[in-house]
Amino acid sequence: MPIYTPPLRDMQFVLHEVLEVGREFQALPRHAEVDADTVNAILEEGGKFASEVLLPLNQVGDEQGCTLDRETHEVRTPAGFKEAFAKYVEGGWPALSCDPEFGGQGLPIVVNQAFYEMLNSANQAWTMYPGLSHGAYEALHEHGTEDQKRLYLPKLTSGEWTGTMCLTEPHCGTDLGLLRTKAEPQPDGTYRITGQKIFISAGEHDMAANIVHLVLARLPDAPQGSKGISLFIVPKYTINADGSLGARNGVHCGGLEHKMGIHGNATAQIVLENAVGTLVGKPNKGLQAMFVMMNAARIGVGMQSLGQTEVAYQNALAYAKDRLQSRSLSGIKAKDKPADPIIVHPDVRRMLLTAKAYAEGGRALSLFCALLIDRELQHTDEKVRKDSAELVALLTPIVKAFLTDNGHIATNACMQVFGGHGYVREWGMEQFVRDNRINMIYEGTNTIQSLDLLGRKVLGNNGATLKKLGKMIGQLVEQEGVNEQMAEFINPLAALGDQMTKFTTELGFRAFQNADEVGAAAVDYLRVAGHLVFGYFWARMAQVALRRIEAGDTDPFYQGKLQTARFYFARLFPETASLMRSARSGAKVLVDTDQALA
């Protein structure tokens, strides 16, 4: 069975030494009393739950999958999943960062984010059940009526009920403007909803008493396209006036998808037949409300790949230290053994360090984004709240796409470390590759994220938010520009910052003449932007490590951090040059290919 040790030391490094969350919390009234000891204690206990309860179920879930009873339409989850969820609820984990008004603990989102990374490492398929519930909670917390909040939020907060997001239909994936699910108004103010949804993660299961579906549908007089979509709450069981469960609603699971990975999660085909629902927000404004959940989910998907990258790295590292094969090219290293451990070979180290650099860079970025959300929601200064909201909006597609692409690279590299043993199920490495693969697809494919970044978040406001990111990077460059010890990190970061401005301007000019230029360059552009952000955080982490070493700290953790930073800037960061070159090749070589694709 695979191993997993929660990376608490690195989380503490990012939270307390790089992001200095204790100082940040002082400006957030709700979190002013949260200190480092509290954060560390929560994450230590959360790590135990992940490694001791969830990890042993990961391969079980993969092998057993979910089972649908076609007569009752009920789904049975893999052995142990239901019991693990009960322990999760009993421990109060669903309420960690929820509003105290509805029974939550009110802790910072950045703490919840770190906890979820560990859950995803231990068992991504299981973690999707509570993860989607949190997104449903956020959408209703922001857009629900007072009655809807009173009825649903306490149950979602406690974990007694779970939630889903029902968007996709058989003919309608990314283009939600094509959806056909209908909502008919009723005299009592409710709606009767009919249609079919597919690919609904955690859409049916036996782990909670009720499932709260958030469903996109059309009213009879709705305009065509995405401007005619409304959002509805459709519970599995209707709710009585006193909050107790009523009759079974007209919504059921019509089938389960047979998938490449995440077998332990029920990816359901949801059938709505005259189901009772209530409107969330205003008519025809459903996408605005759903985007709260979708944006939370996009960051959550990035966290899924971060989790897969970390656990794959840990297993590959342990194997590389233990597996004996061949001798080092520079001479025998293990004289008392018949061969050297494969970790002595440079290319094995390249694969391991690639995963390590992407995991630790992703951790810094994702926790920074969570801290931005805390600032956006709780900071006393309106300008700080506004700037934080803009920056997290810019970074969200990068977290989703860059971290999941990196997860694909890293899990495959770690499987490669195992050689043929990585390809067989016994070691669990091929499961990490399969489970991670969906992360590049759902919640908006990575191409969609790239189009969102370049087309909407950058060119859509003439680079205003990108300039704010550039200012943040520029402050670090100015601060450390004359520090010779930081030159190997700061110089390439500063150079890419300058190149990024010219690169963006050039693409904007091309896009003004031909919109296909955005589509042709977007994927490469996002990856360049991802490295710009990772470069910033790796320089920040190197800065902290150097200062600790200079202060006399002999903890080898800091030397290891510097070595990983050097690897990242020498081996991974230079990819940006070829990406900018390919992006500049333009749309013609892609679009003018009718004969090639005939």
Order of alpha helices (4+ residues) and beta strands (2+ residues): alpha-alpha-alpha-alpha-beta-beta-alpha-alpha-alpha-beta-beta-beta-beta-beta-beta-beta-beta-beta-alpha-alpha-alpha-alpha-alpha-alpha-alpha-alpha-alpha-alpha-alpha-alpha
